[in-house]
Amino acid sequence: MADDVPPEFYDMVDRFIDLANELTRDHPTSRVSAVIMFAAARYNAHCLLALDPDARDNREAAVSYFVEQYRSMLEDNIDWLTQSRPAPDA
């Protein structure tokens, strides 16, 4: 994970993960994962529209940015988790 990220960033991440773990008590993990992705997409669309007066014109650039960021974060987390956890028994 990035060294220049303030600790409160990860505290906020942990709050979302705690909520996701709570939701998996009553819903399949795959459903909770889909809900988190949908919520992130909706919130990021809201932020784009709220912060960019030319959001319609900048739609493709914004989508590319968010997709790149998600891909990078997902790859980083897969790498981090596979290094920090033992492999499951096959």
C-alpha positions as CSV (number, residue, x, y, z in Angstrom):
1,M,0.0,0.0,0.0
2,A,1.1,3.6,-0.5
3,D,3.3,5.1,2.1
4,D,2.1,8.6,1.7
5,V,-1.5,7.9,2.6
6,P,-2.6,9.3,6.0
7,P,-3.6,6.7,8.6
8,E,-7.2,8.2,8.7
9,F,-7.6,7.0,5.1
10,Y,-7.2,3.4,6.1
11,D,-9.4,4.0,9.2
12,M,-12.2,5.0,6.8
13,V,-11.5,2.0,4.6
14,D,-11.8,-0.2,7.6
15,R,-15.2,1.3,8.5
16,F,-16.5,0.3,5.1
17,I,-15.0,-3.2,5.3
18,D,-16.6,-3.6,8.8
19,L,-19.9,-2.7,7.3
20,A,-19.4,-5.1,4.4
21,N,-18.5,-7.9,6.9
22,E,-21.6,-7.2,8.8
23,L,-23.7,-7.4,5.7
24,T,-22.2,-10.7,4.7
25,R,-23.9,-12.2,7.8
26,D,-27.2,-11.9,5.9
27,H,-26.2,-11.7,2.3
28,P,-23.7,-13.6,0.0
29,T,-20.2,-12.1,-0.2
30,S,-20.7,-11.7,-4.0
31,R,-23.8,-9.6,-3.4
32,V,-22.1,-7.4,-0.9
33,S,-19.2,-6.9,-3.3
34,A,-21.6,-5.9,-6.1
35,V,-23.3,-3.5,-3.7
36,I,-20.0,-1.8,-2.8
37,M,-19.0,-1.4,-6.4
38,F,-22.4,0.0,-7.3
39,A,-22.3,2.4,-4.3
40,A,-18.8,3.6,-5.3
41,A,-19.9,4.1,-8.9
42,R,-22.9,6.1,-7.8
43,Y,-21.0,8.2,-5.3
44,N,-18.2,8.9,-7.8
45,A,-20.7,9.9,-10.4
46,H,-22.3,12.2,-7.9
47,C,-18.9,13.7,-7.0
48,L,-18.1,14.3,-10.7
49,L,-21.4,16.1,-11.3
50,A,-21.0,18.1,-8.1
51,L,-17.3,19.1,-8.7
52,D,-17.0,19.4,-12.5
53,P,-19.2,22.0,-14.3
54,D,-18.3,20.3,-17.6
55,A,-19.0,16.8,-16.4
56,R,-20.9,15.8,-19.5
57,D,-18.0,16.9,-21.7
58,N,-15.5,15.2,-19.4
59,R,-17.4,12.0,-19.0
60,E,-15.0,9.7,-20.9
61,A,-11.9,11.2,-19.2
62,A,-13.6,10.8,-15.8
63,V,-14.6,7.2,-16.5
64,S,-11.1,6.4,-17.6
65,Y,-9.6,8.0,-14.5
66,F,-11.9,6.0,-12.1
67,V,-11.4,2.8,-14.0
68,E,-7.6,3.2,-13.8
69,Q,-7.7,4.1,-10.1
70,Y,-9.9,1.0,-9.3
71,R,-7.7,-1.3,-11.4
72,S,-4.6,-0.1,-9.6
73,M,-6.2,-0.3,-6.1
74,L,-7.6,-3.8,-6.9
75,E,-4.2,-5.0,-8.1
76,D,-2.4,-3.5,-5.1
77,N,-4.9,-5.2,-2.7
78,I,-4.7,-8.6,-4.4
79,D,-0.9,-8.4,-4.2
80,W,-1.0,-7.3,-0.5
81,L,-3.5,-9.9,0.5
82,T,-1.8,-12.8,-1.3
83,Q,1.5,-11.8,0.3
84,S,0.1,-11.5,3.8
85,R,-2.2,-14.5,3.9
86,P,-1.3,-18.2,3.6
87,A,-2.6,-19.9,0.4
88,P,-5.9,-21.8,1.0
89,D,-5.7,-25.6,0.9
90,A,-6.7,-26.9,-2.5
